[in-house]
Amino acid sequence: MTIRFKALPTDAVRALQRGGADAYGLMPERQISDGDGVPCRHCLKNVAAGEAYLVLAYRPFPELQPYAETGPIFLHAEECERAAEVELLPEMLESSDYIVRGYGKDDRIVYGSGGVIPTDAIAARAETLFKRDDIAYVHIRSARNNCYQCRIDRA
């Protein structure tokens, strides 16, 4: 089985970059990167020092429900190209470990699927989770702050 790391959809990102409201109905905050720990969820690269970025609330689920976590993410303030859907670990994942958690077709957490996984073992963990019929997709989240990083789907 192969997997694909998926960045945020371009249409949603462009709306935010052009002044659209975030998941809480607020305008994204604009800041300047110091080059350390500012991962863009669209190109899946870090925002370079001196570049502008947006801080906003994002909900990576299609509708509100008890498991639809909403939290802060970063995006390049200027348009960037969406990362290709490939099986290679995104360059922005620089931490030593991340939460890797499975979700069902109903967009709810599949209990027992989550864990803090070393970064170099994320792909293998996703492959293992996808052997289960109850896992529709996987999220990668910060192990320190639970911030959404990206999604993994079956190829």
WORA-V584896 format. One record per residue. RES is the residue in one letter. SS is DSSP state (H for helix, E for strand, C for the rest). Layout:
# WORA-V584896
res=RES ss=SS
res=RES ss=SS
This chain:
# WORA-V584896
res=M ss=C
res=T ss=C
res=I ss=E
res=R ss=E
res=F ss=E
res=K ss=E
res=A ss=C
res=L ss=C
res=P ss=C
res=T ss=H
res=D ss=H
res=A ss=H
res=V ss=H
res=R ss=H
res=A ss=H
res=L ss=H
res=Q ss=H
res=R ss=C
res=G ss=C
res=G ss=C
res=A ss=E
res=D ss=C
res=A ss=C
res=Y ss=C
res=G ss=C
res=L ss=C
res=M ss=E
res=P ss=C
res=E ss=E
res=R ss=E
res=Q ss=E
res=I ss=E
res=S ss=C
res=D ss=C
res=G ss=C
res=D ss=C
res=G ss=C
res=V ss=C
res=P ss=E
res=C ss=E
res=R ss=C
res=H ss=C
res=C ss=C
res=L ss=C
res=K ss=C
res=N ss=E
res=V ss=C
res=A ss=C
res=A ss=C
res=G ss=C
res=E ss=C
res=A ss=E
res=Y ss=E
res=L ss=E
res=V ss=E
res=L ss=E
res=A ss=E
res=Y ss=E
res=R ss=E
res=P ss=C
res=F ss=C
res=P ss=C
res=E ss=C
res=L ss=C
res=Q ss=C
res=P ss=C
res=Y ss=C
res=A ss=C
res=E ss=C
res=T ss=E
res=G ss=E
res=P ss=E
res=I ss=E
res=F ss=E
res=L ss=E
res=H ss=E
res=A ss=C
res=E ss=C
res=E ss=C
res=C ss=C
res=E ss=C
res=R ss=C
res=A ss=C
res=A ss=C
res=E ss=C
res=V ss=E
res=E ss=C
res=L ss=C
res=L ss=C
res=P ss=C
res=E ss=C
res=M ss=C
res=L ss=C
res=E ss=C
res=S ss=C
res=S ss=C
res=D ss=E
res=Y ss=E
res=I ss=E
res=V ss=E
res=R ss=E
res=G ss=E
res=Y ss=E
res=G ss=C
res=K ss=C
res=D ss=C
res=D ss=C
res=R ss=C
res=I ss=E
res=V ss=C
res=Y ss=C
res=G ss=C
res=S ss=C
res=G ss=C
res=G ss=E
res=V ss=E
res=I ss=E
res=P ss=E
res=T ss=H
res=D ss=H
res=A ss=H
res=I ss=H
res=A ss=H
res=A ss=H
res=R ss=H
res=A ss=H
res=E ss=H
res=T ss=H
res=L ss=H
res=F ss=C
res=K ss=C
res=R ss=C
res=D ss=C
res=D ss=C
res=I ss=C
res=A ss=C
res=Y ss=E
res=V ss=E
res=H ss=E
res=I ss=E
res=R ss=E
res=S ss=E
res=A ss=C
res=R ss=C
res=N ss=C
res=N ss=C
res=C ss=C
res=Y ss=E
res=Q ss=E
res=C ss=E
res=R ss=E
res=I ss=E
res=D ss=E
res=R ss=E
res=A ss=C
